Amino acid sequence: MAVIGIDLGTTNSLAAYWADGRVHFVCDETGSPLVPSTAAYIPGKGIAVGRKAREHFLAGGEGVSSFKRFMGTKKEYTLGGKTYTPMELSAMVLHKLKEQAEGIFPEGIEEAVITVPAYFNDKQRSDTKKAAQIAGLKVERLINEPSAAALAYRMQYGSGDKSLLVFDFGGGTLDLSCVECFDNVIEITAVAGDNYLGGDDIDRLIAEYGCAQRGLDYSRLGLGEQTELLKRAEEAKCRLGEPGEGELSLTEDLLFEICMPLFARMKELFLHILEDAGLRVSDLDDLIMVGGSSRLSVVKRFLTELLGKEPVVLGDTDLVVAQGAGIYTGIRKRDAGIRDILLTDVCPFTLGVETFRRQGEKKGYLLPMIERNSTLPASRRERLVTLNDYQTAVTVKIYQGEEYFSRDNIYLGEVTAQVAPKKAGKEWIDVYFTYDINGILHVEIVNSKNEHNQILLANQTLGGAELERYKREIEVLMTPPLEQEENQKLLERASAYYEQSTGARRERLGALIQWFLAGMNSGRLYRVRKAAAEMERQLKSLEEADRQREDLLFDGDLKWDLDLEDLEDDDGKDLGNTGD
Ligand code: AMP
């Protein structure tokens, strides 16, 4: 069974795999590996994902993109009258990639390795895993996008010892990673990122500039006008460097100036990560440019000024992360030649416990146990003393985040231990934190009597009924448009019969159509298929009967034995059991 690597991007997503000692990309029917991370509702056809969706969306149709920016949030998008979370939309994209990959691996996809921005928090990571689950993919490990890029760099530049900075500038995010390569180890020593700094922001700045030039206020335009303007700004941006003048007459120098506020934020992030990694600019051997927006020559110009030398471009900047993910699948499969590479990771956020300095204090402080950017797996022990006289128990509350007060961080769980009642400060507990490469946090408390209490906090995944429901929904949503068209034709044929008929026949046809529609809207693929098969059978029977000019009063050879209640009753049936 195959293992595939997936770059689930803000703008585009790709799948790659390792075979014959190199990376291959999974391409669509047009030969392109890029699947736009766009979902659209096409009237009469339903939900589409990828290229068709993007075309529909760009032509002004109903669609959504860039939803990765809101991964981990409850934001809802409406498509065809239904609402979807970023997690569900991502599941659709993953489903599409899986389907394409199954064209190459008919035996099925055993496992997927998915890349995520280095800055994604726990919730964003677990929602990515859930999206994969819904799409029917098993994901053992998520890897940071810049780690993947470092792998791709290593394939091209060899395994010498290097200090690298991966600059991943996409549509929605900027991710920086400091990477140390030595022997066969690739270690991320620091990560920093901004989920709200990407090519889309450049488009907005261009649009705002264009408006200001005409004495208009961009923020006061209608949504439709803004979208249109952003589209034109992006076109003008991507055309830069090509011959001919665009509508917005954008020049390199002008764009450089327009991007200044973004460059200022980039520089800040750059200095921040070097500080975290304990490096000076001169310690960096190379800076690797990754992501669609790294194609912009103004970005390269800015980085050259910042570094005092040219950054590295590893071929197509859109493909680098997927390439790394593809290489990683080779490592995962322990492929000869690359199996010895060890890819370590860092914890992208701080994990800690709540502590108090004084008795009666309302707001607790976060005591960091595992600092942001610690290499994984990471462990630490800390001894805490009692705060109140004669207290008999201590509850340790566990948080994730960078905020000073514990309650401003994300609460993860708690664990309680009994302690001997003594004067404040005279009794103690030891708190042990271990955070492993799969995102599992193990917290253990040991009191002075050597009694142990513990809690295991794993990245959440979906379970049982919830997962089944999501899976069924997506199966139906992703029913090939062809099938949807065929079902539409069945409905039209049945409706035509209904119109021609009268009396009992009309009544029964009405019931059949209603039953068929209930099946279509049930959200279950097997029901949709069952309803379609039954409708086909009934229509054939009717047509046959018509041809033979027989009595059409629904006895004879016409089978109206169908129990319409049937559909309501077989809820528990599993998609896998239908034989579809
Ligand atoms: P990504 O999220 O890595 O797929 O990057 C998508 C971003 O790259 C979008 O903001 C695009 O506008 C931008 N982009 C794609 N092609 C170009 C290009 N030729 N020049 C400048 N920006 C581009």
Residues whose N, C-alpha, C, O or C-beta is under 5 A from the ligand:
A	BS01	AMP	G9 T10 T11 N12 F169 G170 G171 G172 G199 D200 E234 K237 C238 G291 G292 S293 R295 L296
